[in-house]
Amino acid sequence: MNRELLTFPKGGIHPPEHKEISEHLQIERMPIPAEVDILLQQHFGAPCSPLVKKKDIVNEGDVIGTVSAGLGASVHASVTGTVKNIGTSPHPTSVKAPSITILTDTQAQPRTYGPADWKAMPRDEMLSRIKEAGIVGIGGAGFPTHVKLAPPPAAKVDTLLLNGAECEPYLTTDHRLMLESPGDVVGGASIILRILGINECKIGIEANKPAAIDAMEKAVKEASSNGQRISVVPLKVKYPQGSEKQLIQSLTGRKVPGFGLPFDVSVIVQNVGTAKAVYDAVCLAKPLYEKVVTISGKGISRPANLLVRIGTRLKDIVEYLGGTKNGLAKVVMGGPMMGFAIPTLDVPVMKTTSGVLFLTEDEIDLSPHGHCIRCGWCLDACPMGLSPNEIGVYVEAGRAEDTSQFGLFECFECGCCAFVCPARRPLVQFIRLAKMKAKK
Amino acid sequence: MNSETRQAIWNVSVSPHIRRGVSVERIMWTVSASLMPPLILSVFIFGIQTLLITFVSVASCVAAEAVSQKLLHRPVTIRDGSAVVTGLLLAYIVPPGVPFWMPILGAVMSIYVAKHLLGGIGFNIFNPALIGRAFLVATFPVAMTSAWLIPIRDLSIFKYVGSGVDAVSTATPLYVLKHYGMAGLTERFGSTLKMYGDFFLGWQPGSIGETSALFLILGGLYLLYKGYITWHVPVSIIVTAGFLTWVFGGERYFTGDPILSVISGGLILGAIYMATDYVTSPTQPSAKLIFGAGIGVLTVLIRLKGGYPEGICYAILLMNPLAPALETWFRPKRFAPPKGAMK
């Protein structure tokens, strides 16, 4: 590829990619587990209230929880079966969270979906299909998509950006999705453009996925344009290229101001996986209840890109893949830069789960941290121009409340600072602590 | 929760879960390694006793670190290599004819007083090795300002072993220049061109590890390549000192010799290895340039107008306490701070 690669100018790091472990593995459908735990909050906003009771029979794709007031997205039964319990399940960040456990009916036939002609569909119909399907931004925080795609009229959105950067090491979910279903992703982009009433879409993909870039370019060419201008833009490999503000800057040169939203600079960003989910929802009327998840790291017997039902417990995934290996030291939900370490394999897969990493001792560094030596490397690495070193020193000195002068609340916890820190200081942890204390 | 899955104990520390792998230890040991060529060369310039002095200095710095941390009830961190770097640098800035035990006192001052009494690594205000040297200059002024040796040219590396300082001492180029001018310098060290060559390689009277501009620059380039230092401070110091010497260093304005001023004395060693010390220098490029320029100005001021022929040590020590202020005045440029945010 001889094109000049776009990127963001400030900060960033180049961690080892480790994508070779799973990038060549075709997406594989995991058999339906005996039980699933559907968490009632898998999105940004209010938790869902259950719509079913114990012993109810539910079908694959039925709505089983919904948000009556406020921001939220419905959750669906990912299997056909009986509601076994309405209780709690381990949650990757909240320790325990309300969930619905469904006992799978092993005799049930899988539900099938037929395509509909979305091109004749009115905008409101498309939006309500997205809402009914419970789609959230599956690349990150899980913001409800039907809300994001209906921005306030004052926001003059002119460009849709699809995030295919997948800058986190190890993860190959978006890579395989773009390689194996590029038409669906581009179809999803077309639908979103129609909903937004605009014609400009840029799909940003890091240049370490040339096959995905080729596949996506081909799919764009094959799609009938209808006046839409969809383009694939290779991006320089640099973490955090897929962070919303950095991606917007790389692709458009625009800078989202602190505490601002993408539509402040007239763009909307969606993950490529979300675009595929939008396509499934609008074109097939299929709710979001399964998810491609990268299972990787040296601690798992067989790495894979698995298509699993939402609610599948990690221990069932581990069992299906032949167990864990000796030396396993950390299990991470998400990528190694921003994912959450989890204490138990009873945690279920959520809509926003992009991967589960089984990391061995030699893949992580657990040595204790020392004092800040003021090398300033974190200042060079921070894509937001913040001062993680100072925040850390202030927190240690018991002055967390005084750290907003260093841009504390502009930090999105990408982890670049802690990655480069030679004193191994837990800077993201210091920053989270400072945020908690400064909010009080 | 299922009981059988709970037996596994995994680490659940906060993200990021991977690290770059360049630790304080690796930085310190790499810096130490890059300081080896000047040490080996010093054996061929001043004789084998430079190894003994350096060994005593390093060993006493490491011992002082361990004892200091024990005394202060802190974890002992001698494995991080920072005391080794201090020990090497302390030896490099003492004359090659000093008694071998002298660095022990410097080490106690460097490590216990200048480093650990101020809080340990990351908290010292002044460069520890330079504080050690300043202490030795104050307590042993004769040895520290006159134990210079005439460079060996015939590989007789045992020449100065056991001989008293007074018998062999000579004067450094900067001393000769200060008191006898350019004419005195050429009379003693040969033509300007010969001096450029000799001094650049390291054959000039001076402290143990400061004489070879060539090897120090090579070491500095290696650290630059590794990304452990940046060019700002060394270049700023050298350019400022060279320029000011050119303007004010001669008998008339604009007749000073900038090259000689840079390759003699401790300017290169100080610029590359001391002024770039993370703790005692600022982090932002513009602050680094100002910091370096300040050192350059003070060095030339001391050299030309002060009582000492060499000024880099005190110039750095005078700029060190300004580093926190420079750090406050020069902050990284924020991505796009919210309107009305504190800067």
Interface residues (C-beta under 8 A of the other chain):
Chain A: K10 I13 P15 P16 P90 P169 K245 K255 V256 P257 G258 F259 G260 K315 L328 A329 K330 V331 V332 P336 M337 M338 G339 F340 A341 I342 P343 T344 L345 D346 L357 L359 E363 I364 D365 L366 S367 G370 H371 C372 I373 R374 C375 G376 L379 C382 P383 M384 G385 L386 S387 N389 S404 Q405 G407 E410 E413 G415 A418 F419 V420 C421 P422 A423 R424 P426 V428 Q429 R432
Chain B: M1 N2 T5 R6 A8 W10 N11 V12 S13 V14 S15 P16 H17 I18 R19 R20 G21 V22 S23 V24 R26 I27 T77 D80 G120 I121 G122 F123 Y278 V279 T283 Q284 E327 R331 P332 K333 R334 F335 A336 P337 P338 K339 A341 M342 K343
